[in-house]
Amino acid sequence: MKQGLAGREAQFRRQGAGLWRLCLSGLVLLLLLSLISLAIGSRSVPLPEVMRAFTAYDPTNDLHLILRELRLPRTLLALSAGAALGLAGGVMQAVTRNPLAEPGLLGVNAGAAMAVVLGASAFGLTDVTQYVWLGFLGAGLAGVAVFVLGRVHGEGTGSGTDPVRLVLAGAGLSVLLGAATGFVILNARLEVLDVFRNWGSGMLEGRGAGVALVMAVALAFGGGLALILTRDLNALAMGVSMGLALGLRPGPVWALSCLAVMVLAGAATACAGPIAFVGLVAPHFARAISGPDNRRLLPLAALFGAGILLAADILGRVVVPPSELAAGIVAAILGGPFFIHVVRRFRMAQL
């Protein structure tokens, strides 16, 4: 017995060391991608000049201004929004036990889009630092509405919350809000269409340091909450009955998980636009390496999400020079085939 326990402890230590090595490797890769992001654009900057912009800043050097005022906030936003989407997708898949789940299923994308369009149409808000707050508010309200609808007539869980109802409520609300958003756009001024075209395509260009800061704060709060829930999510993955036998209270876990997804995906959508597939793809890549344990899966999903979105943003700058392709469009092009692969390979979880 003692030898068996010692063997398990040694295995856990090896797994923990392996996780740290993977995370360290991922951080090094993100650092390299960040340097490439700072160097590549409509005007290329040599890597030595990139380093000098941060070690020997010269305010009269236009390259230094471009790097510090434009490309650095853009790179930080891509990293933080991608990490938030990866975490949100991992939490969604753990809660619903559905490999096809992603943050958009809670209606946050549709809620943020509706709020941004209404703000631009009714109040003339055309600057990202203005409508980002409306996007955040719309995403949060949509998430709350989905959670309330998912609680109706619940049975057997003690809280009336059911992941299947959450997904169905999110899909229904997304369709309704999408139709309302289209109606507003068709009857709005051209300025509103320009705002929505920029934001709705997931274009990261022009986002300032203020937007990147909002995204970083949301990632810290929502990501911290998601990581706190990892043990409960592991128990929930074994089913509600087994979770109850282990002393789990499913209701609060679902509620806190929805809150984490709303904060993470809502902030990413409000700041970067409705970017699809990152929240779906990143957890699958992480799961292939770490296995189903959410204590290892979620940190890796954040790293993969950050890398995928930043790589999509970099790729969008070089495929159609001198113009740019929005990171959201590149992510959708790359994520679509992967989504088809997942649909063909996995079956919907029976909850």
C-alpha positions as CSV (number, residue, x, y, z in Angstrom):
1,M,0.0,0.0,0.0
2,K,2.8,2.4,1.0
3,Q,4.7,1.6,-2.2
4,G,1.5,2.3,-4.3
5,L,1.0,5.6,-2.6
6,A,4.6,6.5,-3.1
7,G,4.3,5.6,-6.8
8,R,1.3,7.8,-7.2
9,E,3.0,10.7,-5.5
10,A,6.0,10.3,-7.8
11,Q,3.8,10.2,-10.8
12,F,2.0,13.4,-9.8
13,R,5.4,15.1,-9.2
14,R,6.5,14.0,-12.7
15,Q,3.2,15.3,-14.2
16,G,3.6,18.6,-12.4
17,A,7.2,19.0,-13.6
18,G,6.1,18.1,-17.1
19,L,3.4,20.8,-16.9
20,W,5.8,23.4,-15.9
21,R,8.2,22.5,-18.7
22,L,5.3,22.8,-21.2
23,C,4.2,26.1,-19.8
24,L,7.7,27.4,-19.9
25,S,8.1,26.3,-23.6
26,G,4.8,27.9,-24.4
27,L,5.8,31.2,-22.8
28,V,9.1,31.2,-24.8
29,L,7.1,30.6,-28.0
30,L,4.7,33.4,-27.1
31,L,7.7,35.7,-26.6
32,L,9.0,34.8,-30.0
33,L,5.6,35.4,-31.6
34,S,5.4,38.8,-29.8
35,L,8.7,39.9,-31.2
36,I,7.5,38.9,-34.7
37,S,4.3,40.8,-34.1
38,L,6.2,43.9,-33.1
39,A,8.5,43.7,-36.2
40,I,6.0,42.8,-38.9
41,G,3.4,45.1,-40.4
42,S,2.8,47.6,-43.2
43,R,6.2,48.9,-42.2
44,S,8.7,46.3,-41.2
45,V,11.0,47.0,-38.3
46,P,14.4,45.2,-37.7
47,L,14.5,43.2,-34.5
48,P,17.5,45.3,-33.2
49,E,15.4,48.4,-33.6
50,V,12.5,46.7,-31.8
51,M,14.8,46.1,-28.8
52,R,16.1,49.7,-28.9
53,A,12.5,51.0,-28.8
54,F,12.1,49.6,-25.3
55,T,15.7,49.8,-24.0
56,A,16.7,53.2,-25.5
57,Y,13.4,54.9,-26.4
58,D,13.7,57.9,-28.7
59,P,10.4,59.9,-28.9
60,T,11.6,61.6,-32.1
61,N,12.0,58.2,-33.9
62,D,8.8,57.4,-35.7
63,L,9.6,53.6,-35.6
64,H,9.8,53.8,-31.8
65,L,6.4,55.6,-31.7
66,I,4.8,52.9,-34.0
67,L,6.1,50.1,-31.8
68,R,5.2,51.6,-28.4
69,E,1.9,53.3,-29.3
70,L,0.4,50.9,-31.9
71,R,2.0,47.5,-32.1
72,L,2.7,46.9,-28.4
73,P,-1.0,47.4,-27.3
74,R,-2.2,45.4,-30.3
75,T,0.2,42.5,-29.4
76,L,-0.8,42.6,-25.7
77,L,-4.5,42.6,-26.7
78,A,-4.1,39.6,-29.0
79,L,-2.3,37.7,-26.2
80,S,-4.8,38.5,-23.5
81,A,-7.9,38.1,-25.6
82,G,-6.7,34.8,-27.0
83,A,-5.8,33.5,-23.5
84,A,-9.3,34.6,-22.3
85,L,-11.0,32.8,-25.2
86,G,-9.0,29.6,-24.6
87,L,-9.8,29.6,-20.9
88,A,-13.5,30.3,-21.6
89,G,-13.7,27.5,-24.1
90,G,-12.0,25.0,-21.7
91,V,-14.5,25.9,-18.9
92,M,-17.5,25.6,-21.3
93,Q,-16.4,22.2,-22.6
94,A,-15.8,21.0,-19.0
95,V,-19.2,22.2,-17.7
96,T,-21.2,20.9,-20.7
97,R,-19.0,17.8,-21.3
98,N,-19.4,18.7,-24.9
99,P,-16.3,18.9,-27.2
100,L,-18.2,21.3,-29.5
101,A,-18.9,23.9,-26.8
102,E,-17.3,27.3,-27.2
103,P,-17.9,30.7,-25.6
104,G,-20.3,31.9,-28.3
105,L,-22.8,29.3,-27.0
106,L,-23.6,31.5,-24.0
107,G,-24.7,34.3,-26.3
108,V,-21.9,36.7,-25.3
109,N,-20.9,37.4,-28.9
110,A,-24.4,38.2,-29.9
111,G,-25.0,40.3,-26.8
112,A,-21.8,42.3,-27.3
113,A,-22.6,42.9,-31.0
114,M,-26.1,44.1,-30.3
115,A,-24.8,46.6,-27.6
116,V,-22.1,47.9,-29.9
117,V,-24.5,48.5,-32.8
118,L,-27.0,50.2,-30.5
119,G,-24.3,52.4,-29.0
120,A,-23.1,53.5,-32.5
121,S,-26.6,54.0,-33.8
122,A,-28.3,55.7,-30.9
123,F,-25.4,57.6,-29.3
124,G,-23.0,58.0,-32.2
125,L,-20.2,56.1,-30.4
126,T,-17.5,55.4,-33.1
127,D,-14.4,55.2,-31.0
128,V,-13.3,51.8,-29.6
129,T,-12.6,53.2,-26.2
130,Q,-16.2,54.3,-26.0
131,Y,-18.1,51.3,-27.3
132,V,-15.9,48.7,-25.7
133,W,-17.8,49.3,-22.4
134,L,-21.1,48.8,-24.2
135,G,-19.8,45.6,-25.7
136,F,-18.8,44.4,-22.2
137,L,-22.2,45.3,-20.8
138,G,-24.1,43.6,-23.7
139,A,-22.0,40.4,-23.3
140,G,-22.7,40.3,-19.5
141,L,-26.4,40.9,-19.8
142,A,-26.7,38.2,-22.5
143,G,-24.8,35.8,-20.3
144,V,-27.1,36.5,-17.3
145,A,-30.2,36.1,-19.5
146,V,-29.0,32.7,-20.8
147,F,-28.2,31.6,-17.2
148,V,-31.7,32.6,-16.0
149,L,-33.3,30.9,-18.9
150,G,-31.2,27.8,-18.3
151,R,-32.6,27.6,-14.7
152,V,-36.2,27.4,-15.6
153,H,-38.0,24.3,-14.4
154,G,-34.8,22.6,-13.4
155,E,-34.9,19.3,-11.7
156,G,-32.7,17.1,-9.6
157,T,-29.7,19.4,-9.2
158,G,-30.9,21.5,-6.4
159,S,-30.3,24.7,-8.3
160,G,-32.5,24.2,-11.4
161,T,-29.4,24.7,-13.6
162,D,-28.8,22.4,-16.5
163,P,-25.9,22.6,-19.0
164,V,-28.1,21.4,-21.9
165,R,-30.6,24.2,-21.2
166,L,-27.7,26.7,-21.0
167,V,-26.6,25.7,-24.5
168,L,-30.1,25.7,-26.0
169,A,-30.9,29.1,-24.3
170,G,-27.6,30.5,-25.6
171,A,-28.3,29.3,-29.1
172,G,-31.8,30.7,-29.1
173,L,-30.8,34.1,-27.7
174,S,-27.9,34.3,-30.2
175,V,-30.3,33.9,-33.1
176,L,-32.7,36.4,-31.7
177,L,-30.0,39.0,-31.0
178,G,-28.4,38.4,-34.3
179,A,-31.6,39.1,-36.2
180,A,-32.1,42.3,-34.1
181,T,-28.5,43.4,-34.8
182,G,-29.0,42.9,-38.6
183,F,-32.2,44.9,-38.5
184,V,-30.5,47.8,-36.7
185,I,-27.6,47.8,-39.2
186,L,-29.8,47.8,-42.2
187,N,-31.6,50.9,-41.0
188,A,-28.6,52.7,-39.5
189,R,-26.2,55.4,-40.9
190,L,-23.1,54.4,-42.9
191,E,-20.9,55.4,-39.9
192,V,-22.6,52.6,-37.8
193,L,-21.9,50.1,-40.6
194,D,-18.2,51.2,-40.6
195,V,-18.0,50.7,-36.8
196,F,-19.5,47.3,-36.9
197,R,-17.4,46.2,-39.9
198,N,-14.2,47.1,-38.1
199,W,-15.2,45.6,-34.8
200,G,-17.3,42.7,-36.1
201,S,-14.5,41.3,-38.3
202,G,-12.1,41.0,-35.3
203,M,-9.7,43.6,-36.5
204,L,-7.1,44.3,-33.8
205,E,-5.6,47.3,-35.5
206,G,-6.2,50.7,-33.8
207,R,-6.9,49.3,-30.3
208,G,-5.1,51.5,-27.8
209,A,-3.4,50.8,-24.4
210,G,-6.7,51.5,-22.6
211,V,-8.5,48.7,-24.3
212,A,-5.5,46.3,-23.7
213,L,-5.6,47.3,-20.0
214,V,-9.4,46.5,-19.7
215,M,-8.7,43.1,-21.3
216,A,-5.8,42.4,-19.0
217,V,-7.9,43.1,-15.9
218,A,-10.8,41.0,-17.1
219,L,-8.3,38.1,-17.8
220,A,-6.9,38.4,-14.3
221,F,-10.3,38.2,-12.7
222,G,-12.0,35.6,-14.9
223,G,-8.9,33.5,-15.4
224,G,-8.3,33.4,-11.6
225,L,-11.9,32.3,-11.0
226,A,-11.6,29.6,-13.7
227,L,-8.4,28.2,-12.2
228,I,-9.9,28.1,-8.8
229,L,-12.7,25.9,-10.1
230,T,-10.5,23.3,-11.7
231,R,-11.0,20.7,-9.0
232,D,-14.7,21.1,-9.1
233,L,-14.8,20.9,-12.8
234,N,-12.9,17.6,-12.6
235,A,-15.5,16.3,-10.3
236,L,-18.3,17.6,-12.5
237,A,-16.8,15.9,-15.5
238,M,-17.6,12.5,-14.0
239,G,-21.3,13.3,-14.0
240,V,-23.7,15.0,-11.7
241,S,-24.4,11.8,-9.7
242,M,-20.8,11.1,-9.1
243,G,-20.1,14.7,-8.3
244,L,-22.9,14.7,-5.7
245,A,-21.4,11.6,-4.1
246,L,-18.1,13.4,-3.8
247,G,-19.7,16.3,-2.0
248,L,-19.9,18.6,-5.1
249,R,-22.6,21.3,-5.3
250,P,-23.3,21.5,-9.0
251,G,-25.4,24.7,-8.9
252,P,-22.7,27.0,-7.5
253,V,-20.1,25.4,-9.8
254,W,-22.2,26.0,-12.9
255,A,-23.0,29.6,-11.7
256,L,-19.4,30.5,-11.1
257,S,-18.3,28.8,-14.3
258,C,-20.8,30.9,-16.2
259,L,-19.5,34.0,-14.5
260,A,-16.0,33.2,-15.5
261,V,-17.0,32.5,-19.1
262,M,-19.0,35.8,-19.2
263,V,-16.1,37.8,-17.9
264,L,-13.5,36.2,-20.1
265,A,-15.4,35.8,-23.4
266,G,-17.4,39.0,-22.8
267,A,-14.2,41.1,-22.4
268,A,-12.5,39.4,-25.4
269,T,-15.6,40.0,-27.6
270,A,-16.0,43.6,-26.4
271,C,-12.3,44.5,-26.9
272,A,-11.3,42.4,-30.0
273,G,-14.6,41.6,-31.7
274,P,-16.6,38.3,-32.0
275,I,-13.7,36.0,-32.8
276,A,-14.8,32.4,-33.5
277,F,-13.1,29.0,-33.1
278,V,-10.2,30.1,-30.8
279,G,-12.3,29.0,-27.8
280,L,-13.0,25.7,-29.5
281,V,-9.6,24.9,-30.8
282,A,-7.3,25.8,-28.0
283,P,-8.8,23.4,-25.3
284,H,-8.6,20.5,-27.8
285,F,-4.9,21.2,-28.4
286,A,-4.3,21.4,-24.7
287,R,-6.3,18.2,-24.0
288,A,-4.2,16.3,-26.5
289,I,-1.1,17.2,-24.5
290,S,-2.3,17.3,-20.9
291,G,-5.2,14.9,-20.8
292,P,-8.6,15.7,-19.3
293,D,-7.3,17.1,-15.9
294,N,-8.5,20.7,-15.9
295,R,-5.7,21.7,-13.5
296,R,-3.3,21.2,-16.4
297,L,-5.7,21.7,-19.3
298,L,-6.9,25.2,-18.6
299,P,-3.4,26.8,-18.2
300,L,-2.3,25.2,-21.5
301,A,-5.6,26.2,-23.2
302,A,-4.8,29.8,-22.2
303,L,-1.3,29.6,-23.8
304,F,-2.7,27.9,-26.9
305,G,-5.4,30.5,-27.2
306,A,-3.0,33.4,-26.9
307,G,-0.7,31.9,-29.5
308,I,-3.5,31.1,-32.0
309,L,-4.9,34.6,-31.9
310,L,-1.5,36.3,-32.1
311,A,-0.5,34.0,-35.0
312,A,-3.7,34.8,-36.8
313,D,-3.1,38.5,-36.3
314,I,0.4,38.2,-37.7
315,L,-0.7,36.1,-40.6
316,G,-3.4,38.6,-41.4
317,R,-0.8,41.3,-41.9
318,V,1.2,39.3,-44.5
319,V,-1.3,37.5,-46.7
320,V,-2.7,40.5,-48.6
321,P,0.0,43.2,-48.3
322,P,-0.1,46.2,-48.0
323,S,-3.6,45.7,-46.7
324,E,-4.5,43.6,-43.7
325,L,-6.9,40.7,-43.1
326,A,-8.7,40.8,-39.7
327,A,-7.5,38.3,-37.1
328,G,-11.1,37.2,-36.6
329,I,-11.4,36.2,-40.3
330,V,-8.1,34.4,-40.3
331,A,-9.1,32.5,-37.1
332,A,-12.4,31.5,-38.7
333,I,-10.7,30.3,-41.9
334,L,-8.2,28.2,-39.9
335,G,-10.7,27.0,-37.3
336,G,-13.5,26.0,-39.7
337,P,-11.8,22.8,-40.9
338,F,-10.8,21.9,-37.3
339,F,-14.5,22.3,-36.3
340,I,-15.6,19.9,-39.1
341,H,-12.9,17.4,-37.9
342,V,-14.2,17.6,-34.3
343,V,-17.8,17.1,-35.4
344,R,-16.9,14.0,-37.4
345,R,-14.7,12.5,-34.6
346,F,-16.7,13.2,-31.4
347,R,-20.2,12.5,-30.4
348,M,-22.2,15.0,-28.3
349,A,-21.9,14.2,-24.6
350,Q,-25.0,12.6,-23.0
351,L,-25.7,14.7,-20.0
